[in-house]
Amino acid sequence: MRMSRIVFALVLGAMQLLLASSSMADEPSFEIDVKIERGPAPNPTFINTAVVTDLKVHFIDKQSRKEIKPPANIKLTWSTDAVRKNNAAATTTTAYNPASEDPVVTGKTVMTVTNGFASTGKWEIDVKATVESTASPAAFSALTDTVTVKVDVTDVVITELTFAAEAGTIVAIDKDAGGAYGTPHWQDNSNPPDSDVEDSGDKKAPVAFIRASKMKVDTKFKLAPNVTPTGQVKVRGTGPSAGAGLGNLDFASKDGNAANGVITVVNHVCSTAFQNKISFFDPMVLSWEVSLDGGTTWQTAGSTSNQCYCTLATAAGGVTTYHTVIHVSCKAAKDKDTVQDTVDAVWAHIKGMKVQNWEGKPGNGFGYYRNVNIGNGHVQGLITDFDGKCGAWARFMRDLLKIHGIAASADIILPDLANCGQAGVAANDFLVNNWVVVNGNLSDQVDGIDGQGGVKRPAKRFTDHQVTTYAGKIYDPSYGTGPYNNLLDWQKPALLLVIGTNANGALHLHQCGGGAPQVVKWGTLQP
């Protein structure tokens, strides 16, 4: 009897452990989150036209709240929970066909509403993702999540926009890699149009004006198949605020011309001018509406989105308006309306030591000798390779100011021993702080003045150094130091030694800090 009780207890304990492990398997260590990666919302789609939306299931660890890779042996099922129109239950059934990709690899699906939508208006589809374990026994119980896809169903969608200036000046912008963006500034070439410019063949370009300019646009809209206007076609648009107390950058109703399924509007002038200050829109979104019956009713027709900049004045001669140059400068000096305030704002951004391009790259900012063998001494190399020498940084800051018509320059500093009483000694190099003595030799392997992009211990021995100057002040953008009143003020914190040699090749070292005389001079810098 005693033995049978022991055996029974062991069996019972094993069953409890089995049940416990089974129960634990039912509780997954992750959850799912369905998101719209790209799709129509909130952009419009044509009536009676299929809608395609990219959806993705994200797998989230419950404890760390970080995204993880999808587990093995799972099944992903998509279904439609509900279909509504104008916040009410839809009276028509909308077919739904998810063309699923391998969920283990991507967790992504393309949702297609195959039958389209029977009428215009605002539609919503609740799409549910269900993730199940295909292991035997199941590794976890089924997980579900639902996302709402919003669709504006319309008879007309914008496909093209080109900016111009009604009053003032539009500024041409070059790509960082070279070459003008050209026009149109926004173009949706998808068929049918999806009111975005994220697909192959689409186009989106930045636009710039001089402050206080008034813009105008030419636009094109495409009509849905078998849709014909019943009256005069009209177009209107709404935009962001032009500035404090100035109203919005809106476009009042203007007649358009409809032919061959395309509506064209030319010379559509904005109701409000840009503010009389530097402006920065990232992006400037213009939302468009179209009336097909002479203005009685209006339909959503999509929106356009462009980075838009307004400079302080006409650019100074010799500057190339690269996209990143105008982006960084207008972002730094937004809402400034004087030369000195603009200079100070741009310099404050440079001193922040994290300067990025128009896309916000790289994460740690452009570098100064991040690669010790970098050869970039000009602006284009800096903004495309994200790294450069002092010449690139000096010219870059110069152009950030010249883009606003500010007469800054890039200048070169050379070592000079004329003030040291060393006849016959030629100055060759200078050493940038800091250095240490190791086994009787100078070594630069010690922290000193950091370079742009948080670069520790950038190159420290040079035959020259290049800086930006404006109104008699010296700005050293490579290190984010300054402004200095003169060369001696720059020399004292920046340099440790100037190295010279006599006719016999013997070295002469001259200290630069403290009360040392000036051992540098201005040279002549090539453009």
N, C-alpha and C positions, 0 to 999 in steps of 0.2 A: 504493500500500500504506500509505504513511504517513497519507494522508488518511482511508482507511477505518478505520485504527486510532483516529484522533482521533474520527471519527463514532461508532465503537463505544463508545469511552470515555464520550462525552457521553450516549449512549443508556443505557449501563450506570449512569452517575451519576444520570440522571433516574429510572431504575427504582428505584435504592436510596433516593432521596429520597421517591418515591411510597410505597415499602414502609415507610419510616420514619414518614411521616406517617400511613399507615394503621395502623401499630402504635401510634402515639401516640393515635389516635382510639379504639383499643380500651381504653385505660386512662383511665377517667373521673376527673375531678378531685373527685368527690364520692362519698359512700357513702349507704346508706339505713339507717334505724333504725325499725322498726315498734314502735309503742307502743299500749297500751290506753288510750284517752282516757276512756272511761266504760263501765261494764258490770257484769255480775253478780259478778265476782270481787272479794272473797271472799264476797259475799253469796249466799244460796241462791236457787234457782229451783225451780219446781214440776216434779214428775215428769210426763212426757208433755206438756210445754209448751214452746213455742218459746223460745229464748234469743236475746236481741239484745245485741250488744256493738259499741261504736264503736271502730274501729281506725283508725290514721292512720300513713301513711308520712312520716317526716321525712327531708328531704334535708340531709346534713351535708357542708360543705366540708372536705376532708381536711387542708388546711393550717391554716386558722383555727379549725377545730372548731366553727364557728358554723353555725346553721341557715340555709339558703338557700331561695329559691323553687324549686319543681320546674322542671326544664328543659322546653323545648318538644319536641314530637314524641316523646312517650313512650307506652308501653302498660303498664298496671298489671294484673297477673293475680293472683288469690288462689287458694290451694289448701290442702287439708288434708293435712298430713304424717303425722299419727298421731292416734289417739283412744285414750285409756286410761281405765280405771276403777280407783281405789284403787291407783295406781302400777303397774298391770298392763295388758297389752294388752286392749282391750275385746273382748268376745265378740259384740257387736252392732254393726252398721254404723249410724253416725249421719249422716244426710243433712246437707249443708252448702250453703247458698245465699247467697253474698255479693252483696248488692244494691249494686253499685259506683256511686259518684258520679264526677264528672269528676276524674281524678287530677291534671290540670294545674292545676286551681283549688284543690282541697282535699287531694288525696292521701288521701282518707278513704273508708272503706267501713263498711257496717253488716252485721255477720255474724249470720246467722240459722241456728240449728240447727232445721230445719223439722220434723223428726220427733220432736223432744224426746229425752228420755233414758228408757230402758226400766226403770231401777231407781234407787233412791235410793243415795246415796253420793257420793264425791268423784271428779269426772270432770275430765279434762284434754284439751284439743284443741290440737295444734300447728298454727298457721295460718301459711302461708308467703306472703310477698308477692314477686312477681317484677316488676322494672321493666326494660323493654326499649326500645331506641331504634327508632322507626318511620321514621327518616330513611333515605335510600338514597344512598350506603352507610350502614350503621349508625354512629352517632356514638360509640357505646360498647358494650361487651359487656354482657350481661345481669347485673343485680345482684339478689341475693336476701337476705332476712332473715326470720327466723321468731320468732314470739312465742307463748307458751303461755297459753291462756285457761283459767283454773281455775273450775270450777263446782261448788258444793255442791247436789246434787239432793235435794230433800226433799219431804215430804208437807204441810208447814205452814210459813208465813212470817208474821213479825210485820208488822202494818199500822198499829198505833196505840199510843201511850204518853202517859200524863198523870202528872205529878209532883204529890205533895202531901207534907205533913209529918206523920209519925206522932208525933214529939216535937220540940218546938222550933217554928220559924217558917219558912214559905216566903215569899219576897219577890217581889212582882209587879214585872215589868220593862216599861218603856215602850220603844217603838221610838224611834229618834233623831228621826224625822220626826214623832213624836207618835202617841198611841194605844197601848193595851195590846196585847201579843202574844196574850194569851188562851190557851185550851187547845183541843185537845190540844197537847202540846209537840212531838210527833213524829207524823207521819201520812203514810203511803204510800198515795196514792190511785190508783196505776197499776193497770191491769187487763190482764193479771194483775199482781199485785204483784211489784216487783223488789227490794224490801228496801233501797231508797234513797229519799231525799227530794229528788232533784235535778230531778224532772220538773214540768212545769206542773200545778198543782193540789195538789202535795204541800206539806207544812208542816213547818218546824223552827223552834223558838223556844228562846231561852236560859232557864235556870232559876236561881234563887238561893235560898239559905237563910241563916239566921244560924248561926254556927259552933256545933258540937257538936249540931246538929239531926240527927234520923234521918229519912231520906226513906222514902216508900212510893210505889208506882206502881199505876196501873190499866193493863192492857194488853189488846190484841186481836190475835188471830192468825187468818189465813185458811187453811182446809184446801184442798188441791188437789181438783180435780173428781173425784168418784166415790171419795173417800177417806173412810172412816168409822172412828172410834176403836174399838178392840176392848176397851178397858178404861177405867178412870178417867183422864181427861186431867190431866197434871201439867206445870207450867212452872217453870223455874229460870233464874237469870241470874248472870253473873259480871261484875265491874267492876274498876276500878283500885284501887290502894292508897288507903286513907283517910288515911294519914299514917304516919310512921315508927313501927313497932311496934304498929300498930293493926289490921292485917289489911286485907282487901279489902272493897270495897263490893259484896258479893255478895247474891244473893237465893236463899234456900233453896227447895227444892221446895214448891210450893203447888198445891192442886187448882184446876182451872178448870172452866168450864161450856161444853160444846159444843152448839151449836144452829144449824141452818141454815148449816152450813159455816163457822161462826165460833166461835173459842174466846175466852172472856172470863175474865179474872182481875181481881179487885178487891181493894184494900187489901193489896197484896203488899209486906210490910215488909222493908226492907233489914236484913241481919244485923248491920251495923256502923254506928255513927253517924259523921258527919264529925268530923274532928279539932277540938280546941278552939282552933283558930287560923284565921286567914284562909286560905281555899282558893281555888284557881284551876285549873280543868280546861278545856283548850282543844284537843279536846273531852273530855267524859266519855263513853266508849264502854261500853255495856252489851251483852254478848253473851248471846243467849237460846237455850235448848234446850227442846224439848217432847217429852213421852212420850205416846203414844197407847194404851199398853197397861199403864197402872198403874205405870209406873216401871221396867219390865223393860228396855226399850230407849229410847234418847234420840236425837232428831234435831236437827241444827242448824236454827235457825229465824230466823237473821239477827241483826243488831245495830242498836242505836239510838245516835245520836251527837248530843250537845247540849253547847253551852258551859254550864258550871256554875260558880257562884261561891258562896262563903260569906263573909259579912261579919263584922266584929268584934262588932257589936251592932246593936240596932234603930236605924234611921236617925233622925237628928235631924229635927225638924219643918221643913216648908217646902222639902224637897228632892225633886226629881223623879228617879226612878230610871231615867234613860235608860240604854240598853244600853251605850253607850260609856263613860258615867260609871262604872258598876259594873265594867265590863271593865278599864278603865285602872287603877282604884283597887285592885282585887283582884289584878291582875297585878303591880302595883308592890309591894304589901304582902303577897304570898303568904308564908305560914308565920309572920307576925307575930302576937303575942298580947297586946301592950300598946298603949296609946294613943300614947305617945311614939315607940315603934318604928314604928308605923303612919304617924305624921306624918313621921318622918324618911325612911321608905321612899318615900312618895308624893312628898315634896319632892325626893329624889334623882332620881326619874323625871322630874319637871318640869325640874330643872336639866340633864338630859340634852339638852334643847332639841329633842327629836324625839318628840313626842306624837302617836300615831295613833289612829284609831278601832278599833272591835272587828273590823274586817276588815283591819286593817293598812294603812289608807289615811289620807292620801296618803303617797307614798314619802318625801318630805322632811319630813313632820310638819305639824301645824297651824301656821299662820302668825300673826304679830303684825304687822298692817298690811302684809301682803304686797301687798294692794291698798290704796293710800293713801286710797281713798275708801270703805273698808269701813265698814258701819254696824252690824255685829253687836256688841252690847254685852251679850248674854246667852248662856247656855250652849248652848241649842239651835242658835242661829245658828253658833256656833263649831264644833260637832261635825257639822253638816250642810254648811256652806260651807267648812270647813277653814281659816277665817281669822277674826280678830276683833280688837276693840279691847281696851284694858286692862280694861274692865269685864267683858267676856266671860271673860278669863283669870282675873281675881280671883274671879268667881263659880264658874268651873269648878273651880279648886283648892279653894275652899270646899266645893263639893259632893262632890269626891273624898274629903274628910274627913267631911263630914256623913253620907255614906252608911254610915259606920261608927259613927254616933252621936257623933262628935267635934264639939264646939261651936266650930267655926271661923266666921269672918265675913269678908265682903267690905266694905272700907272705902274712903273717898275722901279724898285729900290735895289741899288747895287752897293756892295761893300766898298768902303773908301777909307784909306789911311792917311789922307792928306793932313788931317788935324792932329796926327800923333807924332809928328816930328821924326818920322822914319824915312829918311831920304833913301831912295832906291828900292823901297819895299813896295811890291804890288799886292793889292788886296785881291784875294781869290774867292774865299767862301765866308759864309757866316753860319754859326751854329745857333739853332733855335732852342730855347730852354725846354727841358732840363737835361743835364748830363752829369755823370758821376765818373770818378776815377776808379778803375779796376785794374789791379796789378800794374799800376803806373801808367795806364792808358785811359784815354777818355772813352766812355761808353754811353750810347744814347738809350740803353735799356733801362730806363727809369721814367716814371710818369712825369709829364710836363704839361704843356698846353694842349688840351684835346683838340682834335680836328673835327670838322663838320661830320654829322652823322654819328657822333659818339666814338670816333676813331681814337683809340688810345695809342700813344707813341707813333704818330705819323712820321713821315720822313723829316729829319731835323737838320740836314746839312745841305745848303743851297749856294748856288752862285748868284742868285737874285731872288727877289720875292715880289709878288704883284698884289696890288691893293686897289681899292676903289676910292676915288676922291670926289668930293663935292663941296663947294663953297669954302675951300681952304682946309677942310677937315679930312682926316685919313681914316678910312674904314677898312678893317682887315676881315673880310667875310670868311676866309679859310678857317680862321680860329674864332670868329664871332667876337672879336675884341675891338675896342675903340668906341667912339671916334677920338682921334688924337689931333692935337693942334699943330704938331710939327714932327719932323723925322726923329728928333731926339726923344720926344715923348713916346713915339712908337718903339724906338730902339731899346729903351731901358727895361720894360717888362718882357720884351719879345726875345732878345738875343742874349746869349752867354758870351760868345767870342766872335771876333773877326780874325780870320786866318790870312796871313800874307807870306810871301816869299821874297827874298832878295835875289840879286843876280846870281848868287851861287847856289840857290835852291834851298837855303836855310829857312826854316819856319819861323814866323813871328806871330805870336798870339796876343791879341789885344782885347781886354775885358770891356764889356759893353754896359754893364749896369751901374748903379750908384752915380757917382760924380764923373764917370768916364766921359771923354769928349765924344762928339758925334763921329761915328765911323761908318756912316752910310750916306748915300747921295741919290738923287733922282737920276734915272736913265731915260732912254727913249724907247718906248714900247711900240711894237708893230701892232696894227689894228687886229 
